[in-house]
């Protein structure tokens, strides 16, 4: 009986001591997708900005299923991702016959073209050609209506 009391007293001391130890905190990443992103929508935007479009699509599907983002918002994000994945060579042939069409960019996506403009990389095309290519991809429905 005395051993049981000693065991219980020892256990109480150990349990009480554990309660005073501060919890282990995991630090936030200094950079990357998790940095300063505390919502699903913010993480999705960060993935899109980094060009990690497949991961963004997967997170959109998971977030929509979990109810973290609305279906209309998910639809807008997926439309934007589809637009960023569009290669210049995939636009309608009528638009590709435009004067000064930058054919050297046919195999580049809108994301890649915008990244070149952002980085000031004019090794493949001039700034005007990059802007024209981006405009043709972004505004193709409107431009097709004009033709």
N, C-alpha and C positions, 0 to 999 in steps of 0.2 A: 504494500500500500504506500509506504513511504517512497519507494522508487517511482511510483506513478506520479506522486505529487512533485517530486524533483524533476521528472521528465516534463510535466506540464509547466512547471515554473521556468524551466530552461527554454521550452518551446515559446512561452509567452515573451521571454526576453529577446529571443531571436526574432520573433515576428514584430515586436515593437521596434527593434533596432532597424529592421528593413523598412519600416514606414517612414523613417527620417532621412533616408537617402534620396537625394533629388533624382527625378526621372532622367533618363537618357534622352537627349534631344537630338534629332537628326537635322543637320543644317541643310538649308536650301542650296541647290546648285548655284554656282556663281554665274553660269551662263547656260544656254541651251533652252530646250522646250519648257522645262519646269521653272525656269527663272521668272519670278514675278508673275506667274500664271496660277491663279487659284480657281479658275472656272474652266469648264469644258470648252466653252466658246473661245476663251482666251488661248487655251492650248491649241485649239484648231487653227486659230489665226496665226499663231506662232509657227506651226508646222507648214502652213501655206506660205508664209513669208520666207521660210527656209527652203522652200521647194520640195518638201517632203510630202508630196501630194497623195501618195498611196496611203501613208500613215494617217493623213488628215481624213481621207475618205473612210478609213476603218473607224477612226474615232468618232466621226459624224454618225456612222451607223450605230455604234455602241451608245453614243450619247442620246440619239433619238429614241432608241429602244428603251433606254433607262429613264426617259422623260427629262433629261437635263437640258435639251434644246428642243425648240418647237419644230414641227415638220416644215412649216414655211421657211424658217431660218435655215434648216438643213437643206432644203431645196435650193435656196439662194447660194449657200456655200458650195453645193455640188455643181451648180451651174457655173460658178466662178472657177472651180477646179477644172471642169471640162473645158472652159475657155482657155485657161492657162496651159492645158495639155494639148491644145490645138496647134498643129504645125501649119506654117504658112502655106505649104504645098497642099493642104487639105481644104483650103477655101475653094469656093466654086471657080471653075475655069474662066468664067466671064470676068471675075475680079482679077485673076492672074494676068489677064491681057491688058491691064491698066498700064498707062504710060509710066515709065520709070519703075516698073515692078522689080523689086529686089530679089531676083531669082536665086541668088547665092544663099539666101536665107530659107529656101523652101523646106529644108529638113530641120529647121529650128522651131521650137515651141514658143508661144507667147511669153511664157515664163523666162525662157532663155533670152529672148529678145529684150524684154524689160530689164533683165539682169545686166545685159550688155550696156544698155543705156544708163542704168544706175551706176555701173562701175566705170563708165566712160571708155568702154572697150569698143573702139571703132576699127578694129583690125579686119573685120569681114565686110562691114558696110559703114557708110557715113551716118551721122546722126539723123539726117533727114530720111535716109532709107530705113533706118531702124524705126523711126516714128511712123513712116508710111506703112511698114509691115505690121506694126502694132495696131494701127488704125484699121487696116484691112481685116485683121482677125477680130478685133473688138466690135467693129461696127458693120460686119458683113451683112446682117439682116437688113439694116437700114440702107446700105449701099446697093444691095440687090433690088430693093424696092425702087430705087432711083433709076436703075437701068431698064 
